[in-house]
């Protein structure tokens, strides 16, 4: 039966999930690591790089994601968020990956 009052542990669980997303985002969206990955991808002749979390989560609203987006925009790279779905034992779960692109001047 549903109650109007959340369970006492609900705020703790919500904070735990947010903390985990922030930790994952801080690693995945580390500006220097991403700059290195872009440089390596470009060195292989590519014009895009995808950053996908290890599990299907939404990191778009994390501080690390926003800092990276601001940095990439400042250096002229384009970014796009793409949803992706992973089958988790017959149950689809959706996450978001970040595409970073760069093009040669026309």
Secondary structure in CASP SS format (residue, H / E / C, confidence):
PFRMAT SS
TARGET T0000
AUTHOR 0000-0000-0000
METHOD secondary structure of the structure
MODEL  1
X C 1.00
X C 1.00
X C 1.00
X C 1.00
X C 1.00
X C 1.00
X C 1.00
X C 1.00
X C 1.00
X H 1.00
X H 1.00
X H 1.00
X H 1.00
X H 1.00
X H 1.00
X H 1.00
X H 1.00
X H 1.00
X H 1.00
X H 1.00
X H 1.00
X H 1.00
X H 1.00
X H 1.00
X H 1.00
X H 1.00
X H 1.00
X H 1.00
X C 1.00
X C 1.00
X H 1.00
X H 1.00
X H 1.00
X H 1.00
X H 1.00
X H 1.00
X H 1.00
X H 1.00
X H 1.00
X H 1.00
X H 1.00
X H 1.00
X H 1.00
X C 1.00
X C 1.00
X C 1.00
X C 1.00
X E 1.00
X E 1.00
X E 1.00
X E 1.00
X E 1.00
X C 1.00
X C 1.00
X C 1.00
X C 1.00
X C 1.00
X C 1.00
X C 1.00
X C 1.00
X C 1.00
X C 1.00
X H 1.00
X H 1.00
X H 1.00
X H 1.00
X H 1.00
X H 1.00
X H 1.00
X H 1.00
X H 1.00
X H 1.00
X H 1.00
X H 1.00
X C 1.00
X C 1.00
X C 1.00
X E 1.00
X E 1.00
X E 1.00
X E 1.00
X E 1.00
X E 1.00
X E 1.00
X E 1.00
X E 1.00
X E 1.00
X C 1.00
X C 1.00
X C 1.00
X C 1.00
X E 1.00
X E 1.00
X E 1.00
X E 1.00
X E 1.00
X E 1.00
X E 1.00
X E 1.00
X E 1.00
X E 1.00
X C 1.00
X C 1.00
X C 1.00
X C 1.00
X C 1.00
END
